[in-house]
Amino acid sequence: MVIDMGRSPEFGPDIATVAQLLGDRTRALMVGELTTGQPLSASSLAALVGISRPTASEHLGKLVEGGILHVERVGRHAYYRLASHDVAVALDALASVAPDLTPSAPPAQCPSVLSETRTCYDHLGGKLGVALTEALQEQGLIRRDAQQWDVEFETWDKRRPLGITCEPLRDSRRPIVRGCADWSGPSHHIAGGLAAALTQRLFSLGWLTRASKDDRTVAPTRVGLAGLRRTFGLTLCELGPAR
């Protein structure tokens, strides 16, 4: 007789270890601060999440040992970053099913994007990210079929929004476009190579600005509002006041 003992716990991805690392709220906040793609020191991360420098170093050591973060040493200084883009994707997935602890803001006639738009790793999220995604769909540049997102390559490369073409992105191992659940509500913004290229271009044009170097909060500039309205049909009321 052959007795099936089931799959050994020694096989397959060790999800439990990763879940344990990110299950600590302080560590999850620190990893979230690194989704901008900007390496940060232990002191900077400690200040951002409101803990002491020694406590931050202890948490960071566990995250590096667990393969969540990578540390780069420059002389006497150490800087931390995500070990891979997959970490940001995993964090986004967890955020989409996690309870929202953010206090509800009072209703406003024309909501401001300043507190509701942030970069999500290397692409744009929040109300502006969702609005841009919807505009790209309305203009026939991308499409969504259930959970599958695709680019209309011929239409996109003919229009070349902001001078961006899809051809250079096809050779990347990264998906050109995929959906990313947004924290601002039951909507999605786009992620992937195309979303990253769009976000980088918006910054390089001066259409977006950050609240500070280490902050993921972003806002459109006055020039950006005009450009976003002209290029994608986004209105001033949709985006809130400019900086």
Secondary structure by P-SEA (a helix, b strand, c coil): cccccccccccccaaaaaaaaaccaaaaaaaaaacccccccaaaaaaaacccaaaaaaaaaaaaaaccbbbbbcccbbbbccccaaaaaaaaaaaaacccccccccccccccccccccccccccccaaaaaaaaaaaaaccccccccbbbbaaaaaaaacccccccccccccccccbbbbbbccccbbbbbcaaaaaaaaaaaaacccccccccccbbbbcaaaaaaaaaacccccccccccc
